[in-house]
Amino acid sequence: MSGLASAQESLISKPTITLALSLLRRLNLHIGIREYWGIENRLHWVKDVIFGEDAAPFRDYNAATNWSLIRTLVINIARTCGYDSLTKAERFLAHDIDKLIRLLE
């Protein structure tokens, strides 16, 4: 029995375990990178390109922070109501106050 156990232990060498752990670390890093870019593409890019956040002419930190929170709120409401494209939501809702108010109900 001890011969079988030592044969099985020798099949999995220390470099193999090290390689497996290294691959797992890389996979976790890969997941983190995907999560980061998912946030970047779903929120930050939208706030900058669609709402022009980086070009906003706010000099006061509080004003910029407040408008950023309002933009985030608008994005969350639009996505909750089924709008995947904020550009389409903006075009659809831009001139119809009644539709905008219905989103808040």
Rosetta constraint file for C-alpha pairs under 8 A:
AtomPair CA 1 CA 5 HARMONIC 6.47 0.50
AtomPair CA 2 CA 6 HARMONIC 6.18 0.50
AtomPair CA 3 CA 7 HARMONIC 6.15 0.50
AtomPair CA 4 CA 8 HARMONIC 6.26 0.50
AtomPair CA 5 CA 9 HARMONIC 6.21 0.50
AtomPair CA 6 CA 10 HARMONIC 6.18 0.50
AtomPair CA 7 CA 11 HARMONIC 6.56 0.50
AtomPair CA 8 CA 12 HARMONIC 7.22 0.50
AtomPair CA 9 CA 13 HARMONIC 7.41 0.50
AtomPair CA 12 CA 16 HARMONIC 6.25 0.50
AtomPair CA 12 CA 17 HARMONIC 7.00 0.50
AtomPair CA 13 CA 17 HARMONIC 6.54 0.50
AtomPair CA 14 CA 18 HARMONIC 6.18 0.50
AtomPair CA 15 CA 19 HARMONIC 6.04 0.50
AtomPair CA 16 CA 20 HARMONIC 6.14 0.50
AtomPair CA 17 CA 21 HARMONIC 6.18 0.50
AtomPair CA 18 CA 22 HARMONIC 6.12 0.50
AtomPair CA 19 CA 23 HARMONIC 6.21 0.50
AtomPair CA 20 CA 24 HARMONIC 6.30 0.50
AtomPair CA 21 CA 25 HARMONIC 6.25 0.50
AtomPair CA 22 CA 26 HARMONIC 6.32 0.50
AtomPair CA 23 CA 27 HARMONIC 6.18 0.50
AtomPair CA 24 CA 28 HARMONIC 6.27 0.50
AtomPair CA 25 CA 29 HARMONIC 6.22 0.50
AtomPair CA 26 CA 30 HARMONIC 6.08 0.50
AtomPair CA 27 CA 31 HARMONIC 6.31 0.50
AtomPair CA 28 CA 32 HARMONIC 6.29 0.50
AtomPair CA 29 CA 33 HARMONIC 6.17 0.50
AtomPair CA 30 CA 34 HARMONIC 6.23 0.50
AtomPair CA 31 CA 35 HARMONIC 6.17 0.50
AtomPair CA 32 CA 36 HARMONIC 6.15 0.50
AtomPair CA 33 CA 37 HARMONIC 6.26 0.50
AtomPair CA 34 CA 38 HARMONIC 5.98 0.50
AtomPair CA 35 CA 39 HARMONIC 6.34 0.50
AtomPair CA 36 CA 40 HARMONIC 6.20 0.50
AtomPair CA 37 CA 41 HARMONIC 5.92 0.50
AtomPair CA 38 CA 42 HARMONIC 5.96 0.50
AtomPair CA 39 CA 43 HARMONIC 5.71 0.50
AtomPair CA 39 CA 44 HARMONIC 7.04 0.50
AtomPair CA 40 CA 44 HARMONIC 4.95 0.50
AtomPair CA 40 CA 45 HARMONIC 5.90 0.50
AtomPair CA 41 CA 45 HARMONIC 5.19 0.50
AtomPair CA 41 CA 46 HARMONIC 6.92 0.50
AtomPair CA 42 CA 46 HARMONIC 6.35 0.50
AtomPair CA 43 CA 47 HARMONIC 6.08 0.50
AtomPair CA 43 CA 72 HARMONIC 7.76 0.50
AtomPair CA 43 CA 75 HARMONIC 7.96 0.50
AtomPair CA 44 CA 48 HARMONIC 6.15 0.50
AtomPair CA 45 CA 49 HARMONIC 5.85 0.50
AtomPair CA 45 CA 50 HARMONIC 7.83 0.50
AtomPair CA 46 CA 50 HARMONIC 5.21 0.50
AtomPair CA 46 CA 51 HARMONIC 6.88 0.50
AtomPair CA 46 CA 86 HARMONIC 7.63 0.50
AtomPair CA 47 CA 51 HARMONIC 5.05 0.50
AtomPair CA 47 CA 52 HARMONIC 6.42 0.50
AtomPair CA 47 CA 53 HARMONIC 5.70 0.50
AtomPair CA 47 CA 71 HARMONIC 6.93 0.50
AtomPair CA 47 CA 72 HARMONIC 7.67 0.50
AtomPair CA 48 CA 52 HARMONIC 4.61 0.50
AtomPair CA 48 CA 53 HARMONIC 4.60 0.50
AtomPair CA 48 CA 54 HARMONIC 5.68 0.50
AtomPair CA 48 CA 55 HARMONIC 7.96 0.50
AtomPair CA 49 CA 53 HARMONIC 7.46 0.50
AtomPair CA 50 CA 86 HARMONIC 7.35 0.50
AtomPair CA 50 CA 87 HARMONIC 6.72 0.50
AtomPair CA 51 CA 71 HARMONIC 7.54 0.50
AtomPair CA 52 CA 56 HARMONIC 6.38 0.50
AtomPair CA 53 CA 68 HARMONIC 7.47 0.50
AtomPair CA 56 CA 64 HARMONIC 7.95 0.50
AtomPair CA 58 CA 63 HARMONIC 6.48 0.50
AtomPair CA 58 CA 64 HARMONIC 5.66 0.50
AtomPair CA 59 CA 63 HARMONIC 7.72 0.50
AtomPair CA 59 CA 64 HARMONIC 7.51 0.50
AtomPair CA 60 CA 64 HARMONIC 6.43 0.50
AtomPair CA 61 CA 65 HARMONIC 6.14 0.50
AtomPair CA 62 CA 66 HARMONIC 6.04 0.50
AtomPair CA 63 CA 67 HARMONIC 6.18 0.50
AtomPair CA 64 CA 68 HARMONIC 6.11 0.50
AtomPair CA 65 CA 69 HARMONIC 6.27 0.50
AtomPair CA 66 CA 70 HARMONIC 6.31 0.50
AtomPair CA 67 CA 71 HARMONIC 6.14 0.50
AtomPair CA 68 CA 72 HARMONIC 6.21 0.50
AtomPair CA 69 CA 73 HARMONIC 6.14 0.50
AtomPair CA 70 CA 74 HARMONIC 6.21 0.50
AtomPair CA 71 CA 75 HARMONIC 6.22 0.50
AtomPair CA 72 CA 76 HARMONIC 6.18 0.50
AtomPair CA 73 CA 77 HARMONIC 6.15 0.50
AtomPair CA 74 CA 78 HARMONIC 6.09 0.50
AtomPair CA 75 CA 79 HARMONIC 6.10 0.50
AtomPair CA 75 CA 86 HARMONIC 7.21 0.50
AtomPair CA 76 CA 80 HARMONIC 5.98 0.50
AtomPair CA 77 CA 81 HARMONIC 6.22 0.50
AtomPair CA 77 CA 103 HARMONIC 7.17 0.50
AtomPair CA 77 CA 104 HARMONIC 7.68 0.50
AtomPair CA 78 CA 82 HARMONIC 6.55 0.50
AtomPair CA 78 CA 83 HARMONIC 5.40 0.50
AtomPair CA 78 CA 84 HARMONIC 7.83 0.50
AtomPair CA 78 CA 86 HARMONIC 7.20 0.50
AtomPair CA 78 CA 89 HARMONIC 6.99 0.50
AtomPair CA 78 CA 103 HARMONIC 7.77 0.50
AtomPair CA 79 CA 83 HARMONIC 4.89 0.50
AtomPair CA 79 CA 84 HARMONIC 5.87 0.50
AtomPair CA 81 CA 103 HARMONIC 7.05 0.50
AtomPair CA 83 CA 88 HARMONIC 7.59 0.50
AtomPair CA 83 CA 89 HARMONIC 6.04 0.50
AtomPair CA 85 CA 89 HARMONIC 6.34 0.50
AtomPair CA 86 CA 90 HARMONIC 5.95 0.50
AtomPair CA 87 CA 91 HARMONIC 6.26 0.50
AtomPair CA 88 CA 92 HARMONIC 5.99 0.50
AtomPair CA 89 CA 93 HARMONIC 5.91 0.50
AtomPair CA 90 CA 94 HARMONIC 5.37 0.50
AtomPair CA 92 CA 96 HARMONIC 7.96 0.50
AtomPair CA 93 CA 97 HARMONIC 7.49 0.50
AtomPair CA 93 CA 99 HARMONIC 6.37 0.50
AtomPair CA 93 CA 100 HARMONIC 6.29 0.50
AtomPair CA 96 CA 100 HARMONIC 6.58 0.50
AtomPair CA 97 CA 101 HARMONIC 6.20 0.50
AtomPair CA 98 CA 102 HARMONIC 6.22 0.50
AtomPair CA 99 CA 103 HARMONIC 6.44 0.50
AtomPair CA 100 CA 104 HARMONIC 7.01 0.50
AtomPair CA 101 CA 105 HARMONIC 6.80 0.50
